[in-house]
């Protein structure tokens, strides 16, 4: 029982630390060029992500002319 409680406590501390520092961890991981290329190409290979991105970039909003 005590071992289960200790494991749960340690897991909670680790998860809390990861959530607290999630942007630092993401910047550290994506700082590697190879990993960043893999993440971007993997994300863009998903059809719904690519469609959402293209719709937001090339929407039919009124454009103001200068």
Rosetta blueprint (number, residue, H / E / L):
1 X L
2 X H
3 X H
4 X H
5 X H
6 X H
7 X H
8 X H
9 X H
10 X H
11 X H
12 X H
13 X H
14 X H
15 X H
16 X H
17 X H
18 X H
19 X H
20 X H
21 X L
22 X H
23 X H
24 X H
25 X H
26 X H
27 X H
28 X H
29 X H
30 X H
31 X L
32 X L
33 X H
34 X H
35 X H
36 X H
37 X H
38 X H
39 X H
40 X H
41 X H
42 X H
43 X H
44 X H
45 X L
46 X L
47 X H
48 X H
49 X H
50 X H
51 X H
52 X H
53 X H
54 X H
55 X H
56 X H
57 X H
58 X L
59 X L
60 X L
61 X L
62 X L
63 X L
64 X L
65 X L
66 X L
